[in-house]
């Protein structure tokens, strides 16, 4: 149960970051852990909304992926959580690069 609660705390952090990005007036980089410069953005507000939605969806899906942890941390179902997060992260990066970056990059 404690593993699931910790999992939910991280989900809430991602959702909170999404809300922050959604409301921000300045360009919010997708990877908050990097110091890389953000590309020139055509429409800052729409870009931030798209990034914010992506982070919020990421957090919600992350919370649902933690449900197998309710059976116990040593349950074989915990593997679903681990593999699900790997797939979710890859999908989130692909959506950002293929959809969001392509749509809002200034040419």
Secondary structure, 3 states (H helix, E strand, C coil): CHHHHHHHHHHHHHHHHHHHHHHCCCCCCCCCCCCCCCCCECCHHHHHHHHHHHHHHHHHHHHHHCHHHHHCCCCCCHHHHHHHHHHHHHHHHHHHHHHHHHHHECC
